[in-house]
Amino acid sequence: MHASSIESIREKLINLFGFKRALSLIWQSAPILVLINVFLIVLQGALPLASLYLIKMIVDSISFGIGSANKGATFEYTMFLIFLVAGTTFLTYFSNSAAEMVKEALSTSVADYILDILHIKSIKSDLEYYENPKYYDTLHRAQNDASYQLTQIIENFAQIIQSSISWWLLWG
């Protein structure tokens, strides 16, 4: 396959699911919250691996210290690593709490933005549409489902990115 055909397939898949449009709406609703959310996603993807690596270093330090002549220096180094693990654990819990708050704020911002767009579109609509029950049902469904679906897209996309970062750091 040529690079252009792979790029074409990728574009078709993105457009098929409306992913590009959804990301655009999310970005337009609250760009600062999106950037904070991306930062927290990267942090949450990296912190578990940092903890795991620090624990490996602790085990290595203890195994080295058993046969070492300078047990005091090894003990100090091991305690330093333990404090780093504690700090990493604290940072993990803090980032999880912050991510939940940002996710909630972003979901609310996106929902408000979508409802504003729907209100503007419904005001511009001809009054004849409001007499049509099919149009009214469609409008009502859009008002109820729009915020929920975009929130699901945000959560799923964040999970994919976080898992990809962890995988890349582990195997990359």
C-alpha positions as YAML, in Angstrom:
chain: A
units: angstrom
residues:
- id: 1
  name: MET
  ca: [0.00, 0.00, 0.00]
- id: 2
  name: HIS
  ca: [1.15, 3.47, -0.76]
- id: 3
  name: ALA
  ca: [1.41, 6.09, 1.96]
- id: 4
  name: SER
  ca: [-1.30, 8.16, 0.27]
- id: 5
  name: SER
  ca: [-3.77, 5.25, 0.31]
- id: 6
  name: ILE
  ca: [-3.06, 4.60, 4.00]
- id: 7
  name: GLU
  ca: [-3.58, 8.29, 4.72]
- id: 8
  name: SER
  ca: [-6.81, 8.19, 2.73]
- id: 9
  name: ILE
  ca: [-8.07, 5.19, 4.74]
- id: 10
  name: ARG
  ca: [-7.18, 6.95, 7.98]
- id: 11
  name: GLU
  ca: [-9.08, 10.08, 6.93]
- id: 12
  name: LYS
  ca: [-12.11, 8.00, 5.95]
- id: 13
  name: LEU
  ca: [-12.14, 6.24, 9.31]
- id: 14
  name: ILE
  ca: [-11.88, 9.54, 11.17]
- id: 15
  name: ASN
  ca: [-14.71, 11.03, 9.13]
- id: 16
  name: LEU
  ca: [-16.77, 7.86, 9.39]
- id: 17
  name: PHE
  ca: [-17.12, 8.13, 13.12]
- id: 18
  name: GLY
  ca: [-17.41, 11.94, 13.18]
- id: 19
  name: PHE
  ca: [-14.36, 11.95, 15.36]
- id: 20
  name: LYS
  ca: [-12.81, 15.05, 13.85]
- id: 21
  name: ARG
  ca: [-16.03, 17.03, 14.29]
- id: 22
  name: ALA
  ca: [-16.42, 15.85, 17.88]
- id: 23
  name: LEU
  ca: [-12.85, 16.85, 18.77]
- id: 24
  name: SER
  ca: [-13.40, 20.21, 17.11]
- id: 25
  name: LEU
  ca: [-16.52, 20.83, 19.19]
- id: 26
  name: ILE
  ca: [-14.75, 19.79, 22.37]
- id: 27
  name: TRP
  ca: [-11.81, 22.09, 21.59]
- id: 28
  name: GLN
  ca: [-14.09, 25.03, 20.76]
- id: 29
  name: SER
  ca: [-16.05, 24.60, 23.98]
- id: 30
  name: ALA
  ca: [-13.10, 24.86, 26.40]
- id: 31
  name: PRO
  ca: [-9.57, 24.85, 24.96]
- id: 32
  name: ILE
  ca: [-7.86, 25.50, 28.32]
- id: 33
  name: LEU
  ca: [-9.65, 22.56, 29.95]
- id: 34
  name: VAL
  ca: [-8.73, 20.37, 26.98]
- id: 35
  name: LEU
  ca: [-5.04, 21.25, 27.39]
- id: 36
  name: ILE
  ca: [-5.19, 20.60, 31.14]
- id: 37
  name: ASN
  ca: [-6.96, 17.31, 30.46]
- id: 38
  name: VAL
  ca: [-4.29, 16.26, 27.93]
- id: 39
  name: PHE
  ca: [-1.53, 17.12, 30.42]
- id: 40
  name: LEU
  ca: [-3.23, 15.06, 33.13]
- id: 41
  name: ILE
  ca: [-3.76, 12.16, 30.73]
- id: 42
  name: VAL
  ca: [-0.05, 12.12, 29.87]
- id: 43
  name: LEU
  ca: [0.83, 12.35, 33.55]
- id: 44
  name: GLN
  ca: [-1.55, 9.53, 34.46]
- id: 45
  name: GLY
  ca: [-0.07, 7.40, 31.70]
- id: 46
  name: ALA
  ca: [3.49, 7.93, 32.91]
- id: 47
  name: LEU
  ca: [3.14, 7.82, 36.70]
- id: 48
  name: PRO
  ca: [2.34, 4.12, 37.10]
- id: 49
  name: LEU
  ca: [5.41, 3.21, 35.09]
- id: 50
  name: ALA
  ca: [7.54, 5.64, 37.09]
- id: 51
  name: SER
  ca: [6.35, 3.95, 40.29]
- id: 52
  name: LEU
  ca: [7.08, 0.55, 38.86]
- id: 53
  name: TYR
  ca: [10.59, 1.61, 37.83]
- id: 54
  name: LEU
  ca: [11.26, 3.12, 41.26]
- id: 55
  name: ILE
  ca: [10.13, -0.10, 42.96]
- id: 56
  name: LYS
  ca: [12.52, -2.02, 40.69]
- id: 57
  name: MET
  ca: [15.29, 0.35, 41.79]
- id: 58
  name: ILE
  ca: [14.40, -0.29, 45.45]
- id: 59
  name: VAL
  ca: [14.62, -4.05, 44.94]
- id: 60
  name: ASP
  ca: [17.95, -3.63, 43.14]
- id: 61
  name: SER
  ca: [19.23, -1.38, 45.93]
- id: 62
  name: ILE
  ca: [18.25, -3.86, 48.62]
- id: 63
  name: SER
  ca: [19.81, -6.77, 46.75]
- id: 64
  name: PHE
  ca: [22.98, -4.74, 46.21]
- id: 65
  name: GLY
  ca: [23.01, -3.64, 49.87]
- id: 66
  name: ILE
  ca: [22.98, -7.20, 51.17]
- id: 67
  name: GLY
  ca: [26.47, -7.81, 49.86]
- id: 68
  name: SER
  ca: [27.73, -4.25, 50.22]
- id: 69
  name: ALA
  ca: [30.34, -3.14, 52.73]
- id: 70
  name: ASN
  ca: [28.77, 0.32, 53.09]
- id: 71
  name: LYS
  ca: [25.29, -0.58, 54.32]
- id: 72
  name: GLY
  ca: [24.60, 2.95, 55.64]
- id: 73
  name: ALA
  ca: [24.89, 4.56, 52.20]
- id: 74
  name: THR
  ca: [22.77, 1.82, 50.66]
- id: 75
  name: PHE
  ca: [20.14, 2.32, 53.37]
- id: 76
  name: GLU
  ca: [20.05, 6.10, 52.73]
- id: 77
  name: TYR
  ca: [19.71, 5.55, 48.99]
- id: 78
  name: THR
  ca: [16.95, 2.98, 49.51]
- id: 79
  name: MET
  ca: [15.07, 5.35, 51.84]
- id: 80
  name: PHE
  ca: [15.39, 8.11, 49.24]
- id: 81
  name: LEU
  ca: [13.85, 5.78, 46.65]
- id: 82
  name: ILE
  ca: [11.05, 4.87, 49.06]
- id: 83
  name: PHE
  ca: [10.26, 8.56, 49.53]
- id: 84
  name: LEU
  ca: [10.24, 8.98, 45.75]
- id: 85
  name: VAL
  ca: [7.73, 6.12, 45.46]
- id: 86
  name: ALA
  ca: [5.60, 7.77, 48.16]
- id: 87
  name: GLY
  ca: [5.77, 11.07, 46.26]
- id: 88
  name: THR
  ca: [4.87, 9.35, 43.01]
- id: 89
  name: THR
  ca: [1.93, 7.64, 44.70]
- id: 90
  name: PHE
  ca: [0.75, 10.97, 46.13]
- id: 91
  name: LEU
  ca: [1.11, 12.58, 42.72]
- id: 92
  name: THR
  ca: [-0.86, 9.71, 41.17]
- id: 93
  name: TYR
  ca: [-3.76, 10.18, 43.59]
- id: 94
  name: PHE
  ca: [-3.63, 13.96, 43.16]
- id: 95
  name: SER
  ca: [-3.62, 13.70, 39.36]
- id: 96
  name: ASN
  ca: [-6.54, 11.24, 39.46]
- id: 97
  name: SER
  ca: [-8.59, 13.65, 41.57]
- id: 98
  name: ALA
  ca: [-7.64, 16.60, 39.40]
- id: 99
  name: ALA
  ca: [-8.47, 14.63, 36.25]
- id: 100
  name: GLU
  ca: [-11.93, 13.82, 37.61]
- id: 101
  name: MET
  ca: [-12.57, 17.50, 38.35]
- id: 102
  name: VAL
  ca: [-11.30, 18.59, 34.94]
- id: 103
  name: LYS
  ca: [-13.32, 15.87, 33.22]
- id: 104
  name: GLU
  ca: [-16.48, 17.01, 34.99]
- id: 105
  name: ALA
  ca: [-15.81, 20.67, 34.15]
- id: 106
  name: LEU
  ca: [-15.03, 19.79, 30.53]
- id: 107
  name: SER
  ca: [-18.18, 17.69, 30.22]
- id: 108
  name: THR
  ca: [-20.26, 20.55, 31.59]
- id: 109
  name: SER
  ca: [-18.56, 23.04, 29.25]
- id: 110
  name: VAL
  ca: [-19.12, 20.81, 26.25]
- id: 111
  name: ALA
  ca: [-22.75, 20.22, 27.18]
- id: 112
  name: ASP
  ca: [-23.37, 23.95, 27.58]
- id: 113
  name: TYR
  ca: [-21.63, 24.71, 24.30]
- id: 114
  name: ILE
  ca: [-23.67, 22.10, 22.41]
- id: 115
  name: LEU
  ca: [-26.91, 23.32, 23.97]
- id: 116
  name: ASP
  ca: [-26.02, 26.89, 22.96]
- id: 117
  name: ILE
  ca: [-25.49, 25.73, 19.38]
- id: 118
  name: LEU
  ca: [-28.79, 23.85, 19.44]
- id: 119
  name: HIS
  ca: [-30.59, 26.91, 20.80]
- id: 120
  name: ILE
  ca: [-29.13, 29.13, 18.09]
- id: 121
  name: LYS
  ca: [-30.08, 26.63, 15.39]
- id: 122
  name: SER
  ca: [-33.59, 26.17, 16.79]
- id: 123
  name: ILE
  ca: [-34.15, 29.96, 16.93]
- id: 124
  name: LYS
  ca: [-33.10, 30.26, 13.29]
- id: 125
  name: SER
  ca: [-35.46, 27.45, 12.29]
- id: 126
  name: ASP
  ca: [-38.76, 28.22, 10.66]
- id: 127
  name: LEU
  ca: [-41.79, 28.03, 12.96]
- id: 128
  name: GLU
  ca: [-43.24, 25.40, 10.66]
- id: 129
  name: TYR
  ca: [-40.73, 22.92, 12.00]
- id: 130
  name: TYR
  ca: [-42.11, 23.24, 15.53]
- id: 131
  name: GLU
  ca: [-45.50, 22.09, 14.31]
- id: 132
  name: ASN
  ca: [-43.92, 18.94, 12.91]
- id: 133
  name: PRO
  ca: [-43.68, 16.29, 15.68]
- id: 134
  name: LYS
  ca: [-40.84, 14.50, 13.88]
- id: 135
  name: TYR
  ca: [-38.68, 17.64, 13.93]
- id: 136
  name: TYR
  ca: [-39.58, 18.35, 17.55]
- id: 137
  name: ASP
  ca: [-38.67, 14.77, 18.53]
- id: 138
  name: THR
  ca: [-35.37, 15.08, 16.71]
- id: 139
  name: LEU
  ca: [-34.62, 18.39, 18.46]
- id: 140
  name: HIS
  ca: [-35.51, 16.91, 21.84]
- id: 141
  name: ARG
  ca: [-33.33, 13.84, 21.23]
- id: 142
  name: ALA
  ca: [-30.44, 16.07, 20.12]
- id: 143
  name: GLN
  ca: [-30.76, 18.14, 23.29]
- id: 144
  name: ASN
  ca: [-30.75, 15.05, 25.50]
- id: 145
  name: ASP
  ca: [-28.12, 12.97, 23.70]
- id: 146
  name: ALA
  ca: [-25.59, 15.54, 22.50]
- id: 147
  name: SER
  ca: [-23.89, 16.18, 25.81]
- id: 148
  name: TYR
  ca: [-23.93, 12.51, 26.81]
- id: 149
  name: GLN
  ca: [-22.39, 11.29, 23.56]
- id: 150
  name: LEU
  ca: [-19.63, 13.89, 23.54]
- id: 151
  name: THR
  ca: [-18.87, 13.10, 27.17]
- id: 152
  name: GLN
  ca: [-18.50, 9.44, 26.24]
- id: 153
  name: ILE
  ca: [-16.19, 10.40, 23.37]
- id: 154
  name: ILE
  ca: [-14.06, 12.47, 25.76]
- id: 155
  name: GLU
  ca: [-13.78, 9.65, 28.28]
- id: 156
  name: ASN
  ca: [-13.07, 6.93, 25.72]
- id: 157
  name: PHE
  ca: [-10.53, 9.04, 23.86]
- id: 158
  name: ALA
  ca: [-8.77, 9.92, 27.12]
- id: 159
  name: GLN
  ca: [-8.60, 6.25, 28.07]
- id: 160
  name: ILE
  ca: [-7.16, 5.32, 24.67]
- id: 161
  name: ILE
  ca: [-4.50, 8.02, 24.88]
- id: 162
  name: GLN
  ca: [-3.58, 7.14, 28.46]
- id: 163
  name: SER
  ca: [-3.26, 3.45, 27.63]
- id: 164
  name: SER
  ca: [-1.25, 4.25, 24.50]
- id: 165
  name: ILE
  ca: [1.16, 6.41, 26.48]
- id: 166
  name: SER
  ca: [1.65, 3.68, 29.07]
- id: 167
  name: TRP
  ca: [2.17, 1.10, 26.35]
- id: 168
  name: TRP
  ca: [4.60, 3.31, 24.46]
- id: 169
  name: LEU
  ca: [6.62, 4.08, 27.60]
- id: 170
  name: LEU
  ca: [6.69, 0.41, 28.53]
- id: 171
  name: TRP
  ca: [7.61, -0.99, 25.12]
- id: 172
  name: GLY
  ca: [8.93, 2.07, 23.22]
...
